[in-house]
Amino acid sequence: MPHIYAKTEEGGFYGFGYAQAQSHGNLLLRMYGESRARAAEYWGEKYESQDKWLVANDVPARSAQWFRQQTPQMQKNLEAFAAGVNAYAAAHPDRIAPEVKLVLPLRGVDIIAHASG
C-alpha cells in the first residue's frame, strides 16, 4: 500500500502517478495508448476496430477539449500525474515492458482521454 506525502495538490498528483506506475505501469501505459486511438499503430491490427470506434466517436478531439476546459490548477494536476508516471518509467526502465514504452511520455490530456473513452 503506497503512502503519498506532498506539500501541494500538484505534488500529490505527481506522487499518485508515480505510485500507480510502480504498481501497474504496463497496464497504465497500455490503457493510455489505447485511449489515444493509436493502439493499432502501437500493437497491431487487432486494435483497429477499437481505434476506429474511438475516432468515430471523437474521443481524441473531445479529450483535448475537455483538458482545455479544466481549471489551470486541474491541468497542472493532470500534467503532474503524467509526470509522475513518466518519472517512474525513467527511473525504472527495466520494470516497463518494451512494447508499452513507446506510449511514453504521457501528458495530462492522456489522463483525460482515458476517462472520456
Biopython code that builds the backbone (N, CA, C, O; Angstrom):
import numpy as np
from Bio.PDB.StructureBuilder import StructureBuilder

atoms = [
    (1, "MET", "N", (0.847, -1.169, 0.000)),
    (1, "MET", "CA", (0.000, 0.000, 0.000)),
    (1, "MET", "C", (0.895, 1.234, 0.000)),
    (1, "MET", "O", (1.547, 1.527, 1.002)),
    (2, "PRO", "N", (0.931, 1.965, -1.125)),
    (2, "PRO", "CA", (1.774, 3.158, -1.161)),
    (2, "PRO", "C", (1.181, 4.286, -0.319)),
    (2, "PRO", "O", (-0.037, 4.442, -0.222)),
    (3, "HIS", "N", (2.052, 5.046, 0.271)),
    (3, "HIS", "CA", (1.660, 6.242, 1.007)),
    (3, "HIS", "C", (2.268, 7.425, 0.279)),
    (3, "HIS", "O", (3.458, 7.427, -0.036)),
    (4, "ILE", "N", (1.451, 8.427, 0.014)),
    (4, "ILE", "CA", (1.898, 9.595, -0.734)),
    (4, "ILE", "C", (1.853, 10.793, 0.190)),
    (4, "ILE", "O", (0.830, 11.084, 0.810)),
    (5, "TYR", "N", (2.978, 11.483, 0.273)),
    (5, "TYR", "CA", (3.061, 12.700, 1.071)),
    (5, "TYR", "C", (3.483, 13.828, 0.136)),
    (5, "TYR", "O", (4.435, 13.695, -0.632)),
    (6, "ALA", "N", (2.771, 14.921, 0.216)),
    (6, "ALA", "CA", (3.088, 16.054, -0.645)),
    (6, "ALA", "C", (2.691, 17.347, 0.059)),
    (6, "ALA", "O", (1.779, 17.373, 0.885)),
    (7, "LYS", "N", (3.389, 18.398, -0.284)),
    (7, "LYS", "CA", (3.085, 19.711, 0.301)),
    (7, "LYS", "C", (2.079, 20.485, -0.541)),
    (7, "LYS", "O", (1.528, 21.492, -0.095)),
    (8, "THR", "N", (1.842, 20.006, -1.768)),
    (8, "THR", "CA", (0.897, 20.687, -2.650)),
    (8, "THR", "C", (-0.026, 19.653, -3.289)),
    (8, "THR", "O", (0.268, 18.458, -3.319)),
    (9, "GLU", "N", (-1.138, 20.146, -3.792)),
    (9, "GLU", "CA", (-2.064, 19.282, -4.522)),
    (9, "GLU", "C", (-1.369, 18.683, -5.739)),
    (9, "GLU", "O", (-1.493, 17.489, -6.013)),
    (10, "GLU", "N", (-0.643, 19.519, -6.459)),
    (10, "GLU", "CA", (0.102, 19.067, -7.636)),
    (10, "GLU", "C", (1.111, 17.977, -7.255)),
    (10, "GLU", "O", (1.277, 16.992, -7.974)),
    (11, "GLY", "N", (1.767, 18.168, -6.136)),
    (11, "GLY", "CA", (2.716, 17.161, -5.657)),
    (11, "GLY", "C", (2.042, 15.841, -5.333)),
    (11, "GLY", "O", (2.616, 14.774, -5.551)),
    (12, "GLY", "N", (0.827, 15.912, -4.812)),
    (12, "GLY", "CA", (0.064, 14.693, -4.533)),
    (12, "GLY", "C", (-0.275, 13.944, -5.808)),
    (12, "GLY", "O", (-0.196, 12.716, -5.854)),
    (13, "PHE", "N", (-0.652, 14.679, -6.839)),
    (13, "PHE", "CA", (-0.940, 14.048, -8.128)),
    (13, "PHE", "C", (0.317, 13.410, -8.705)),
    (13, "PHE", "O", (0.255, 12.308, -9.251)),
    (14, "TYR", "N", (1.450, 14.084, -8.593)),
    (14, "TYR", "CA", (2.722, 13.531, -9.071)),
    (14, "TYR", "C", (3.011, 12.211, -8.342)),
    (14, "TYR", "O", (3.329, 11.198, -8.965)),
    (15, "GLY", "N", (2.895, 12.247, -7.030)),
    (15, "GLY", "CA", (3.155, 11.044, -6.238)),
    (15, "GLY", "C", (2.206, 9.914, -6.568)),
    (15, "GLY", "O", (2.601, 8.748, -6.602)),
    (16, "PHE", "N", (0.945, 10.263, -6.814)),
    (16, "PHE", "CA", (-0.035, 9.246, -7.167)),
    (16, "PHE", "C", (0.296, 8.629, -8.522)),
    (16, "PHE", "O", (0.183, 7.415, -8.693)),
    (17, "GLY", "N", (0.704, 9.455, -9.487)),
    (17, "GLY", "CA", (1.113, 8.929, -10.787)),
    (17, "GLY", "C", (2.302, 7.999, -10.663)),
    (17, "GLY", "O", (2.340, 6.935, -11.282)),
    (18, "TYR", "N", (3.279, 8.407, -9.854)),
    (18, "TYR", "CA", (4.477, 7.584, -9.636)),
    (18, "TYR", "C", (4.079, 6.245, -9.003)),
    (18, "TYR", "O", (4.529, 5.183, -9.434)),
    (19, "ALA", "N", (3.229, 6.317, -7.975)),
    (19, "ALA", "CA", (2.805, 5.089, -7.281)),
    (19, "ALA", "C", (1.982, 4.184, -8.199)),
    (19, "ALA", "O", (2.142, 2.964, -8.169)),
    (20, "GLN", "N", (1.109, 4.771, -9.008)),
    (20, "GLN", "CA", (0.326, 3.972, -9.943)),
    (20, "GLN", "C", (1.233, 3.265, -10.943)),
    (20, "GLN", "O", (1.022, 2.097, -11.269)),
    (21, "ALA", "N", (2.236, 3.979, -11.423)),
    (21, "ALA", "CA", (3.183, 3.360, -12.367)),
    (21, "ALA", "C", (3.963, 2.241, -11.697)),
    (21, "ALA", "O", (4.239, 1.213, -12.315)),
    (22, "GLN", "N", (4.315, 2.439, -10.446)),
    (22, "GLN", "CA", (5.048, 1.407, -9.721)),
    (22, "GLN", "C", (4.199, 0.148, -9.578)),
    (22, "GLN", "O", (4.707, -0.965, -9.709)),
    (23, "SER", "N", (2.921, 0.322, -9.313)),
    (23, "SER", "CA", (2.040, -0.830, -9.112)),
    (23, "SER", "C", (1.494, -1.419, -10.410)),
    (23, "SER", "O", (1.310, -2.631, -10.515)),
    (24, "HIS", "N", (1.232, -0.555, -11.405)),
    (24, "HIS", "CA", (0.529, -1.000, -12.606)),
    (24, "HIS", "C", (1.066, -0.346, -13.879)),
    (24, "HIS", "O", (0.290, -0.068, -14.794)),
    (25, "GLY", "N", (2.347, -0.101, -13.958)),
    (25, "GLY", "CA", (2.917, 0.662, -15.068)),
    (25, "GLY", "C", (2.569, 0.142, -16.447)),
    (25, "GLY", "O", (2.147, 0.916, -17.306)),
    (26, "ASN", "N", (2.733, -1.129, -16.675)),
    (26, "ASN", "CA", (2.469, -1.683, -18.007)),
    (26, "ASN", "C", (0.985, -1.564, -18.369)),
    (26, "ASN", "O", (0.645, -1.225, -19.502)),
    (27, "LEU", "N", (0.117, -1.839, -17.415)),
    (27, "LEU", "CA", (-1.318, -1.717, -17.650)),
    (27, "LEU", "C", (-1.699, -0.262, -17.936)),
    (27, "LEU", "O", (-2.457, 0.009, -18.867)),
    (28, "LEU", "N", (-1.179, 0.668, -17.143)),
    (28, "LEU", "CA", (-1.465, 2.087, -17.364)),
    (28, "LEU", "C", (-1.060, 2.522, -18.764)),
    (28, "LEU", "O", (-1.838, 3.161, -19.473)),
    (29, "LEU", "N", (0.140, 2.179, -19.152)),
    (29, "LEU", "CA", (0.626, 2.616, -20.457)),
    (29, "LEU", "C", (-0.182, 1.996, -21.589)),
    (29, "LEU", "O", (-0.425, 2.648, -22.605)),
    (30, "ARG", "N", (-0.592, 0.772, -21.429)),
    (30, "ARG", "CA", (-1.437, 0.144, -22.451)),
    (30, "ARG", "C", (-2.781, 0.876, -22.520)),
    (30, "ARG", "O", (-3.259, 1.172, -23.615)),
    (31, "MET", "N", (-3.393, 1.170, -21.380)),
    (31, "MET", "CA", (-4.685, 1.866, -21.370)),
    (31, "MET", "C", (-4.569, 3.258, -21.995)),
    (31, "MET", "O", (-5.432, 3.665, -22.774)),
    (32, "TYR", "N", (-3.516, 3.977, -21.658)),
    (32, "TYR", "CA", (-3.361, 5.325, -22.215)),
    (32, "TYR", "C", (-3.044, 5.258, -23.707)),
    (32, "TYR", "O", (-3.488, 6.121, -24.465)),
    (33, "GLY", "N", (-2.299, 4.271, -24.136)),
    (33, "GLY", "CA", (-2.052, 4.097, -25.567)),
    (33, "GLY", "C", (-3.328, 3.780, -26.318)),
    (33, "GLY", "O", (-3.558, 4.298, -27.411)),
    (34, "GLU", "N", (-4.159, 2.928, -25.735)),
    (34, "GLU", "CA", (-5.439, 2.598, -26.361)),
    (34, "GLU", "C", (-6.340, 3.828, -26.427)),
    (34, "GLU", "O", (-6.996, 4.055, -27.443)),
    (35, "SER", "N", (-6.380, 4.615, -25.370)),
    (35, "SER", "CA", (-7.282, 5.761, -25.342)),
    (35, "SER", "C", (-6.854, 6.876, -26.295)),
    (35, "SER", "O", (-7.647, 7.773, -26.580)),
    (36, "ARG", "N", (-5.639, 6.838, -26.783)),
    (36, "ARG", "CA", (-5.189, 7.782, -27.816)),
    (36, "ARG", "C", (-5.743, 7.425, -29.194)),
    (36, "ARG", "O", (-5.606, 8.200, -30.141)),
    (37, "ALA", "N", (-6.364, 6.261, -29.305)),
    (37, "ALA", "CA", (-6.846, 5.722, -30.581)),
    (37, "ALA", "C", (-5.666, 5.419, -31.501)),
    (37, "ALA", "O", (-5.747, 5.600, -32.716)),
    (38, "ARG", "N", (-4.568, 4.956, -30.902)),
    (38, "ARG", "CA", (-3.373, 4.610, -31.666)),
    (38, "ARG", "C", (-2.889, 3.190, -31.335)),
    (38, "ARG", "O", (-1.751, 2.832, -31.640)),
    (39, "ALA", "N", (-3.744, 2.401, -30.721)),
    (39, "ALA", "CA", (-3.326, 1.064, -30.308)),
    (39, "ALA", "C", (-2.935, 0.192, -31.490)),
    (39, "ALA", "O", (-1.996, -0.597, -31.381)),
    (40, "ALA", "N", (-3.631, 0.312, -32.619)),
    (40, "ALA", "CA", (-3.271, -0.490, -33.796)),
    (40, "ALA", "C", (-1.881, -0.105, -34.292)),
    (40, "ALA", "O", (-1.108, -0.960, -34.726)),
    (41, "GLU", "N", (-1.572, 1.182, -34.225)),
    (41, "GLU", "CA", (-0.226, 1.641, -34.604)),
    (41, "GLU", "C", (0.822, 1.067, -33.663)),
    (41, "GLU", "O", (1.905, 0.672, -34.096)),
    (42, "TYR", "N", (0.500, 1.022, -32.380)),
    (42, "TYR", "CA", (1.444, 0.544, -31.373)),
    (42, "TYR", "C", (1.554, -0.977, -31.343)),
    (42, "TYR", "O", (2.656, -1.520, -31.268)),
    (43, "TRP", "N", (0.396, -1.675, -31.404)),
    (43, "TRP", "CA", (0.392, -3.106, -31.100)),
    (43, "TRP", "C", (-0.291, -3.990, -32.128)),
    (43, "TRP", "O", (-0.488, -5.179, -31.875)),
    (44, "GLY", "N", (-0.651, -3.452, -33.261)),
    (44, "GLY", "CA", (-1.149, -4.310, -34.326)),
    (44, "GLY", "C", (-2.626, -4.169, -34.640)),
    (44, "GLY", "O", (-3.401, -3.530, -33.928)),
    (45, "GLU", "N", (-2.967, -4.808, -35.754)),
    (45, "GLU", "CA", (-4.291, -4.628, -36.346)),
    (45, "GLU", "C", (-5.446, -5.147, -35.502)),
    (45, "GLU", "O", (-6.595, -4.788, -35.760)),
    (46, "LYS", "N", (-5.179, -5.974, -34.509)),
    (46, "LYS", "CA", (-6.292, -6.457, -33.680)),
    (46, "LYS", "C", (-6.958, -5.307, -32.912)),
    (46, "LYS", "O", (-8.062, -5.472, -32.394)),
    (47, "TYR", "N", (-6.305, -4.160, -32.837)),
    (47, "TYR", "CA", (-6.868, -2.977, -32.163)),
    (47, "TYR", "C", (-7.522, -2.004, -33.143)),
    (47, "TYR", "O", (-8.008, -0.950, -32.732)),
    (48, "GLU", "N", (-7.540, -2.339, -34.420)),
    (48, "GLU", "CA", (-8.027, -1.408, -35.436)),
    (48, "GLU", "C", (-9.491, -1.003, -35.225)),
    (48, "GLU", "O", (-9.824, 0.177, -35.334)),
    (49, "SER", "N", (-10.358, -1.959, -34.927)),
    (49, "SER", "CA", (-11.769, -1.609, -34.754)),
    (49, "SER", "C", (-11.972, -0.727, -33.520)),
    (49, "SER", "O", (-12.813, 0.171, -33.534)),
    (50, "GLN", "N", (-11.224, -0.973, -32.479)),
    (50, "GLN", "CA", (-11.301, -0.126, -31.281)),
    (50, "GLN", "C", (-10.847, 1.289, -31.601)),
    (50, "GLN", "O", (-11.502, 2.252, -31.202)),
    (51, "ASP", "N", (-9.744, 1.430, -32.312)),
    (51, "ASP", "CA", (-9.255, 2.749, -32.702)),
    (51, "ASP", "C", (-10.279, 3.480, -33.563)),
    (51, "ASP", "O", (-10.532, 4.668, -33.364)),
    (52, "LYS", "N", (-10.866, 2.764, -34.518)),
    (52, "LYS", "CA", (-11.877, 3.379, -35.389)),
    (52, "LYS", "C", (-13.073, 3.856, -34.585)),
    (52, "LYS", "O", (-13.596, 4.940, -34.843)),
    (53, "TRP", "N", (-13.512, 3.068, -33.618)),
    (53, "TRP", "CA", (-14.637, 3.465, -32.773)),
    (53, "TRP", "C", (-14.298, 4.737, -31.999)),
    (53, "TRP", "O", (-15.111, 5.659, -31.936)),
    (54, "LEU", "N", (-13.109, 4.790, -31.415)),
    (54, "LEU", "CA", (-12.703, 5.973, -30.654)),
    (54, "LEU", "C", (-12.655, 7.220, -31.532)),
    (54, "LEU", "O", (-13.102, 8.291, -31.121)),
    (55, "VAL", "N", (-12.118, 7.079, -32.732)),
    (55, "VAL", "CA", (-12.043, 8.217, -33.653)),
    (55, "VAL", "C", (-13.453, 8.611, -34.117)),
    (55, "VAL", "O", (-13.785, 9.796, -34.154)),
    (56, "ALA", "N", (-14.270, 7.630, -34.466)),
    (56, "ALA", "CA", (-15.631, 7.914, -34.929)),
    (56, "ALA", "C", (-16.467, 8.620, -33.865)),
    (56, "ALA", "O", (-17.382, 9.379, -34.184)),
    (57, "ASN", "N", (-16.148, 8.366, -32.619)),
    (57, "ASN", "CA", (-16.870, 8.994, -31.519)),
    (57, "ASN", "C", (-16.131, 10.204, -30.947)),
    (57, "ASN", "O", (-16.435, 10.664, -29.846)),
    (58, "ASP", "N", (-15.171, 10.705, -31.695)),
    (58, "ASP", "CA", (-14.445, 11.936, -31.365)),
    (58, "ASP", "C", (-13.733, 11.914, -30.017)),
    (58, "ASP", "O", (-13.531, 12.968, -29.413)),
    (59, "VAL", "N", (-13.358, 10.756, -29.546)),
    (59, "VAL", "CA", (-12.717, 10.685, -28.234)),
    (59, "VAL", "C", (-11.409, 11.481, -28.190)),
    (59, "VAL", "O", (-11.222, 12.243, -27.241)),
    (60, "PRO", "N", (-10.495, 11.352, -29.155)),
    (60, "PRO", "CA", (-9.272, 12.158, -29.066)),
    (60, "PRO", "C", (-9.552, 13.665, -29.075)),
    (60, "PRO", "O", (-8.970, 14.403, -28.280)),
    (61, "ALA", "N", (-10.428, 14.122, -29.956)),
    (61, "ALA", "CA", (-10.745, 15.557, -30.019)),
    (61, "ALA", "C", (-11.462, 16.015, -28.754)),
    (61, "ALA", "O", (-11.167, 17.085, -28.221)),
    (62, "ARG", "N", (-12.398, 15.211, -28.279)),
    (62, "ARG", "CA", (-13.132, 15.560, -27.059)),
    (62, "ARG", "C", (-12.191, 15.593, -25.858)),
    (62, "ARG", "O", (-12.342, 16.440, -24.978)),
    (63, "SER", "N", (-11.239, 14.695, -25.816)),
    (63, "SER", "CA", (-10.281, 14.672, -24.713)),
    (63, "SER", "C", (-9.474, 15.963, -24.669)),
    (63, "SER", "O", (-9.283, 16.547, -23.603)),
    (64, "ALA", "N", (-9.007, 16.401, -25.818)),
    (64, "ALA", "CA", (-8.249, 17.656, -25.885)),
    (64, "ALA", "C", (-9.120, 18.829, -25.447)),
    (64, "ALA", "O", (-8.658, 19.719, -24.734)),
    (65, "GLN", "N", (-10.366, 18.827, -25.870)),
    (65, "GLN", "CA", (-11.297, 19.897, -25.480)),
    (65, "GLN", "C", (-11.534, 19.865, -23.973)),
    (65, "GLN", "O", (-11.481, 20.901, -23.310)),
    (66, "TRP", "N", (-11.794, 18.686, -23.439)),
    (66, "TRP", "CA", (-12.042, 18.572, -22.002)),
    (66, "TRP", "C", (-10.818, 18.993, -21.195)),
    (66, "TRP", "O", (-10.952, 19.606, -20.136)),
    (67, "PHE", "N", (-9.631, 18.667, -21.687)),
    (67, "PHE", "CA", (-8.428, 19.095, -20.971)),
    (67, "PHE", "C", (-8.355, 20.623, -20.940)),
    (67, "PHE", "O", (-8.069, 21.209, -19.896)),
    (68, "ARG", "N", (-8.611, 21.263, -22.072)),
    (68, "ARG", "CA", (-8.575, 22.731, -22.134)),
    (68, "ARG", "C", (-9.634, 23.359, -21.236)),
    (68, "ARG", "O", (-9.455, 24.485, -20.770)),
    (69, "GLN", "N", (-10.732, 22.653, -20.987)),
    (69, "GLN", "CA", (-11.811, 23.181, -20.159)),
    (69, "GLN", "C", (-11.554, 23.038, -18.657)),
    (69, "GLN", "O", (-12.310, 23.571, -17.845)),
    (70, "GLN", "N", (-10.510, 22.333, -18.295)),
    (70, "GLN", "CA", (-10.187, 22.190, -16.881)),
    (70, "GLN", "C", (-9.640, 23.513, -16.343)),
    (70, "GLN", "O", (-9.129, 24.342, -17.096)),
    (71, "THR", "N", (-9.755, 23.689, -15.048)),
    (71, "THR", "CA", (-9.151, 24.870, -14.434)),
    (71, "THR", "C", (-7.635, 24.784, -14.603)),
    (71, "THR", "O", (-7.098, 23.692, -14.789)),
    (72, "PRO", "N", (-6.948, 25.903, -14.540)),
    (72, "PRO", "CA", (-5.483, 25.844, -14.625)),
    (72, "PRO", "C", (-4.870, 24.905, -13.572)),
    (72, "PRO", "O", (-3.902, 24.201, -13.859)),
    (73, "GLN", "N", (-5.431, 24.897, -12.363)),
    (73, "GLN", "CA", (-4.904, 24.012, -11.326)),
    (73, "GLN", "C", (-5.104, 22.545, -11.694)),
    (73, "GLN", "O", (-4.201, 21.729, -11.508)),
    (74, "MET", "N", (-6.280, 22.207, -12.212)),
    (74, "MET", "CA", (-6.527, 20.811, -12.583)),
    (74, "MET", "C", (-5.646, 20.406, -13.748)),
    (74, "MET", "O", (-5.177, 19.268, -13.789)),
    (75, "GLN", "N", (-5.406, 21.296, -14.695)),
    (75, "GLN", "CA", (-4.474, 20.994, -15.783)),
    (75, "GLN", "C", (-3.091, 20.688, -15.211)),
    (75, "GLN", "O", (-2.440, 19.734, -15.636)),
    (76, "LYS", "N", (-2.646, 21.488, -14.255)),
    (76, "LYS", "CA", (-1.344, 21.234, -13.611)),
    (76, "LYS", "C", (-1.349, 19.887, -12.896)),
    (76, "LYS", "O", (-0.365, 19.148, -12.946)),
    (77, "ASN", "N", (-2.454, 19.572, -12.232)),
    (77, "ASN", "CA", (-2.553, 18.297, -11.519)),
    (77, "ASN", "C", (-2.470, 17.113, -12.483)),
    (77, "ASN", "O", (-1.764, 16.139, -12.218)),
    (78, "LEU", "N", (-3.191, 17.201, -13.599)),
    (78, "LEU", "CA", (-3.150, 16.124, -14.591)),
    (78, "LEU", "C", (-1.771, 15.991, -15.213)),
    (78, "LEU", "O", (-1.294, 14.878, -15.438)),
    (79, "GLU", "N", (-1.131, 17.111, -15.490)),
    (79, "GLU", "CA", (0.251, 17.078, -16.012)),
    (79, "GLU", "C", (1.192, 16.480, -14.969)),
    (79, "GLU", "O", (2.122, 15.752, -15.315)),
    (80, "ALA", "N", (0.954, 16.785, -13.699)),
    (80, "ALA", "CA", (1.800, 16.245, -12.631)),
    (80, "ALA", "C", (1.630, 14.732, -12.505)),
    (80, "ALA", "O", (2.609, 14.014, -12.306)),
    (81, "PHE", "N", (0.392, 14.243, -12.620)),
    (81, "PHE", "CA", (0.159, 12.799, -12.592)),
    (81, "PHE", "C", (0.940, 12.139, -13.724)),
    (81, "PHE", "O", (1.644, 11.151, -13.512)),
    (82, "ALA", "N", (0.809, 12.693, -14.926)),
    (82, "ALA", "CA", (1.532, 12.149, -16.083)),
    (82, "ALA", "C", (3.038, 12.207, -15.845)),
    (82, "ALA", "O", (3.754, 11.261, -16.174)),
    (83, "ALA", "N", (3.519, 13.301, -15.282)),
    (83, "ALA", "CA", (4.953, 13.438, -15.000)),
    (83, "ALA", "C", (5.413, 12.396, -13.987)),
    (83, "ALA", "O", (6.533, 11.894, -14.080)),
    (84, "GLY", "N", (4.565, 12.069, -13.027)),
    (84, "GLY", "CA", (4.910, 11.025, -12.060)),
    (84, "GLY", "C", (5.063, 9.661, -12.728)),
    (84, "GLY", "O", (5.989, 8.912, -12.418)),
    (85, "VAL", "N", (4.160, 9.346, -13.638)),
    (85, "VAL", "CA", (4.263, 8.089, -14.396)),
    (85, "VAL", "C", (5.546, 8.102, -15.224)),
    (85, "VAL", "O", (6.296, 7.126, -15.238)),
    (86, "ASN", "N", (5.789, 9.214, -15.913)),
    (86, "ASN", "CA", (6.998, 9.333, -16.746)),
    (86, "ASN", "C", (8.265, 9.192, -15.909)),
    (86, "ASN", "O", (9.226, 8.548, -16.330)),
    (87, "ALA", "N", (8.262, 9.797, -14.722)),
    (87, "ALA", "CA", (9.439, 9.732, -13.846)),
    (87, "ALA", "C", (9.706, 8.305, -13.383)),
    (87, "ALA", "O", (10.853, 7.860, -13.354)),
    (88, "TYR", "N", (8.649, 7.594, -13.023)),
    (88, "TYR", "CA", (8.832, 6.197, -12.621)),
    (88, "TYR", "C", (9.422, 5.389, -13.771)),
    (88, "TYR", "O", (10.364, 4.620, -13.578)),
    (89, "ALA", "N", (8.867, 5.565, -14.964)),
    (89, "ALA", "CA", (9.349, 4.812, -16.127)),
    (89, "ALA", "C", (10.812, 5.139, -16.423)),
    (89, "ALA", "O", (11.579, 4.252, -16.800)),
    (90, "ALA", "N", (11.205, 6.397, -16.258)),
    (90, "ALA", "CA", (12.601, 6.785, -16.493)),
    (90, "ALA", "C", (13.528, 6.215, -15.426)),
    (90, "ALA", "O", (14.655, 5.819, -15.725)),
    (91, "ALA", "N", (13.059, 6.174, -14.188)),
    (91, "ALA", "CA", (13.883, 5.676, -13.082)),
    (91, "ALA", "C", (13.972, 4.151, -13.056)),
    (91, "ALA", "O", (14.928, 3.596, -12.515)),
    (92, "HIS", "N", (12.990, 3.478, -13.633)),
    (92, "HIS", "CA", (12.923, 2.007, -13.587)),
    (92, "HIS", "C", (12.609, 1.437, -14.967)),
    (92, "HIS", "O", (11.601, 0.749, -15.124)),
    (93, "PRO", "N", (13.434, 1.701, -15.957)),
    (93, "PRO", "CA", (13.123, 1.233, -17.320)),
    (93, "PRO", "C", (13.011, -0.287, -17.419)),
    (93, "PRO", "O", (12.337, -0.805, -18.310)),
    (94, "ASP", "N", (13.656, -0.987, -16.525)),
    (94, "ASP", "CA", (13.603, -2.445, -16.535)),
    (94, "ASP", "C", (12.246, -2.986, -16.071)),
    (94, "ASP", "O", (11.952, -4.165, -16.268)),
    (95, "ARG", "N", (11.430, -2.143, -15.465)),
    (95, "ARG", "CA", (10.121, -2.581, -14.976)),
    (95, "ARG", "C", (8.979, -2.204, -15.908)),
    (95, "ARG", "O", (7.812, -2.457, -15.612)),
    (96, "ILE", "N", (9.327, -1.599, -17.031)),
    (96, "ILE", "CA", (8.333, -1.232, -18.029)),
    (96, "ILE", "C", (8.572, -2.107, -19.253)),
    (96, "ILE", "O", (9.681, -2.146, -19.786)),
    (97, "ALA", "N", (7.543, -2.803, -19.694)),
    (97, "ALA", "CA", (7.663, -3.708, -20.844)),
    (97, "ALA", "C", (8.027, -2.915, -22.102)),
    (97, "ALA", "O", (7.490, -1.832, -22.334)),
    (98, "PRO", "N", (8.931, -3.454, -22.902)),
    (98, "PRO", "CA", (9.350, -2.747, -24.120)),
    (98, "PRO", "C", (8.194, -2.364, -25.035)),
    (98, "PRO", "O", (8.230, -1.303, -25.659)),
    (99, "GLU", "N", (7.175, -3.203, -25.125)),
    (99, "GLU", "CA", (6.085, -2.925, -26.062)),
    (99, "GLU", "C", (5.192, -1.764, -25.625)),
    (99, "GLU", "O", (4.437, -1.240, -26.444)),
    (100, "VAL", "N", (5.257, -1.351, -24.368)),
    (100, "VAL", "CA", (4.445, -0.207, -23.946)),
    (100, "VAL", "C", (5.265, 1.064, -23.753)),
    (100, "VAL", "O", (4.693, 2.139, -23.572)),
    (101, "LYS", "N", (6.579, 0.963, -23.788)),
    (101, "LYS", "CA", (7.427, 2.149, -23.623)),
    (101, "LYS", "C", (7.176, 3.189, -24.704)),
    (101, "LYS", "O", (7.386, 4.381, -24.477)),
    (102, "LEU", "N", (6.732, 2.754, -25.869)),
    (102, "LEU", "CA", (6.530, 3.700, -26.970)),
    (102, "LEU", "C", (5.367, 4.649, -26.719)),
    (102, "LEU", "O", (5.199, 5.616, -27.462)),
    (103, "VAL", "N", (4.570, 4.401, -25.706)),
    (103, "VAL", "CA", (3.488, 5.313, -25.337)),
    (103, "VAL", "C", (4.048, 6.547, -24.603)),
    (103, "VAL", "O", (3.428, 7.610, -24.586)),
    (104, "LEU", "N", (5.215, 6.378, -24.008)),
    (104, "LEU", "CA", (5.832, 7.478, -23.258)),
    (104, "LEU", "C", (6.339, 8.565, -24.184)),
    (104, "LEU", "O", (6.730, 8.269, -25.313)),
    (105, "PRO", "N", (6.346, 9.788, -23.753)),
    (105, "PRO", "CA", (5.891, 10.259, -22.445)),
    (105, "PRO", "C", (4.390, 10.524, -22.450)),
    (105, "PRO", "O", (3.794, 10.848, -23.478)),
    (106, "LEU", "N", (3.806, 10.375, -21.276)),
    (106, "LEU", "CA", (2.402, 10.719, -21.102)),
    (106, "LEU", "C", (2.271, 12.220, -20.925)),
    (106, "LEU", "O", (3.214, 12.905, -20.528)),
    (107, "ARG", "N", (1.078, 12.716, -21.228)),
    (107, "ARG", "CA", (0.730, 14.121, -20.999)),
    (107, "ARG", "C", (-0.607, 14.156, -20.256)),
    (107, "ARG", "O", (-1.322, 13.155, -20.193)),
    (108, "GLY", "N", (-0.921, 15.282, -19.714)),
    (108, "GLY", "CA", (-2.168, 15.420, -18.975)),
    (108, "GLY", "C", (-3.388, 15.060, -19.794)),
    (108, "GLY", "O", (-4.347, 14.497, -19.266)),
    (109, "VAL", "N", (-3.365, 15.375, -21.070)),
    (109, "VAL", "CA", (-4.507, 15.061, -21.929)),
    (109, "VAL", "C", (-4.714, 13.550, -22.037)),
    (109, "VAL", "O", (-5.841, 13.103, -22.254)),
    (110, "ASP", "N", (-3.660, 12.760, -21.892)),
    (110, "ASP", "CA", (-3.807, 11.309, -21.931)),
    (110, "ASP", "C", (-4.657, 10.815, -20.758)),
    (110, "ASP", "O", (-5.414, 9.853, -20.890)),
    (111, "ILE", "N", (-4.525, 11.478, -19.626)),
    (111, "ILE", "CA", (-5.282, 11.074, -18.441)),
    (111, "ILE", "C", (-6.771, 11.343, -18.675)),
    (111, "ILE", "O", (-7.616, 10.514, -18.339)),
    (112, "ILE", "N", (-7.082, 12.496, -19.246)),
    (112, "ILE", "CA", (-8.468, 12.836, -19.594)),
    (112, "ILE", "C", (-8.995, 11.875, -20.668)),
    (112, "ILE", "O", (-10.146, 11.443, -20.603)),
    (113, "ALA", "N", (-8.158, 11.546, -21.648)),
    (113, "ALA", "CA", (-8.590, 10.670, -22.751)),
    (113, "ALA", "C", (-9.068, 9.325, -22.221)),
    (113, "ALA", "O", (-10.074, 8.791, -22.690)),
    (114, "HIS", "N", (-8.362, 8.789, -21.264)),
    (114, "HIS", "CA", (-8.774, 7.504, -20.722)),
    (114, "HIS", "C", (-10.132, 7.610, -20.032)),
    (114, "HIS", "O", (-10.929, 6.673, -20.080)),
    (115, "ALA", "N", (-10.390, 8.727, -19.404)),
    (115, "ALA", "CA", (-11.669, 8.918, -18.707)),
    (115, "ALA", "C", (-12.828, 9.159, -19.678)),
    (115, "ALA", "O", (-13.984, 8.893, -19.346)),
    (116, "SER", "N", (-12.519, 9.659, -20.868)),
    (116, "SER", "CA", (-13.598, 10.004, -21.790)),
    (116, "SER", "C", (-13.887, 8.922, -22.829)),
    (116, "SER", "O", (-14.846, 9.036, -23.591)),
    (117, "GLY", "N", (-13.069, 7.880, -22.863)),
    (117, "GLY", "CA", (-13.228, 6.862, -23.886)),
    (117, "GLY", "C", (-14.152, 5.796, -23.562)),
    (117, "GLY", "O", (-14.353, 4.887, -24.367)),
]
sb = StructureBuilder()
sb.init_structure("model")
sb.init_model(0)
sb.init_chain("A")
sb.init_seg("    ")
for serial, (resi, resn, name, xyz) in enumerate(atoms, 1):
    if name == "N":
        sb.init_residue(resn, " ", resi, " ")
    sb.init_atom(name, np.array(xyz, "f"), 0.0, 1.0, " ", f" {name:<3s}", serial, name[0])
structure = sb.get_structure()
